[in-house]
Amino acid sequence: MGKTHQSIIDKGKDYFLSEDKVMSWIKTNKEKLPELKNAMFRKVKGAIQDYHYCKSYIDQMNYYLRTGTWASDFYGEHQQYKTQWRIIHE
């Protein structure tokens, strides 16, 4: 993985989207992928969607670590929290 955006590092380890937390969420979701892929091949209903949704979430978290911009509608280890969007003018 590449370098983490400085704005994330500046917010510290207690920030709800800290580097350590997001890296842990990425690890958890990467561990889910093989099981989801097997379910796809077994043609379990909804497995294709679940696999790609999980893979997309991993990509979005990696994007966040690179750019400092959270782009997902959800956050958390299992995407259990809804993102509250707001406009910030800098």
Contacts in CASP RR format, 6 or more apart in sequence:
PFRMAT RR
TARGET T0000
AUTHOR 0000-0000-0000
METHOD contacts of the structure
MODEL  1
MGKTHQSIIDKGKDYFLSEDKVMSWIKTNKEKLPELKNAMFRKVKGAIQD
YHYCKSYIDQMNYYLRTGTWASDFYGEHQQYKTQWRIIHE
1 62 0 8 1.000
1 65 0 8 1.000
2 65 0 8 1.000
2 66 0 8 1.000
3 66 0 8 1.000
4 19 0 8 1.000
4 65 0 8 1.000
4 66 0 8 1.000
5 64 0 8 1.000
5 65 0 8 1.000
5 66 0 8 1.000
5 67 0 8 1.000
5 68 0 8 1.000
7 68 0 8 1.000
8 15 0 8 1.000
8 17 0 8 1.000
8 18 0 8 1.000
8 19 0 8 1.000
8 22 0 8 1.000
8 64 0 8 1.000
8 65 0 8 1.000
8 68 0 8 1.000
9 19 0 8 1.000
11 17 0 8 1.000
11 18 0 8 1.000
12 18 0 8 1.000
13 19 0 8 1.000
13 20 0 8 1.000
15 21 0 8 1.000
16 75 0 8 1.000
17 64 0 8 1.000
17 70 0 8 1.000
17 75 0 8 1.000
19 65 0 8 1.000
21 76 0 8 1.000
22 61 0 8 1.000
22 64 0 8 1.000
22 65 0 8 1.000
23 65 0 8 1.000
24 77 0 8 1.000
25 61 0 8 1.000
25 76 0 8 1.000
25 77 0 8 1.000
26 58 0 8 1.000
26 61 0 8 1.000
26 62 0 8 1.000
28 77 0 8 1.000
28 78 0 8 1.000
29 54 0 8 1.000
29 57 0 8 1.000
29 58 0 8 1.000
29 61 0 8 1.000
29 77 0 8 1.000
30 58 0 8 1.000
32 54 0 8 1.000
33 51 0 8 1.000
33 54 0 8 1.000
33 55 0 8 1.000
33 58 0 8 1.000
36 47 0 8 1.000
36 50 0 8 1.000
36 51 0 8 1.000
36 54 0 8 1.000
37 51 0 8 1.000
39 47 0 8 1.000
39 50 0 8 1.000
39 51 0 8 1.000
40 47 0 8 1.000
40 48 0 8 1.000
40 51 0 8 1.000
57 72 0 8 1.000
57 74 0 8 1.000
57 79 0 8 1.000
60 70 0 8 1.000
60 71 0 8 1.000
60 72 0 8 1.000
61 72 0 8 1.000
63 69 0 8 1.000
63 71 0 8 1.000
64 70 0 8 1.000
64 71 0 8 1.000
64 72 0 8 1.000
70 83 0 8 1.000
72 79 0 8 1.000
72 83 0 8 1.000
73 82 0 8 1.000
73 83 0 8 1.000
74 80 0 8 1.000
74 81 0 8 1.000
74 82 0 8 1.000
74 83 0 8 1.000
75 81 0 8 1.000
75 83 0 8 1.000
END
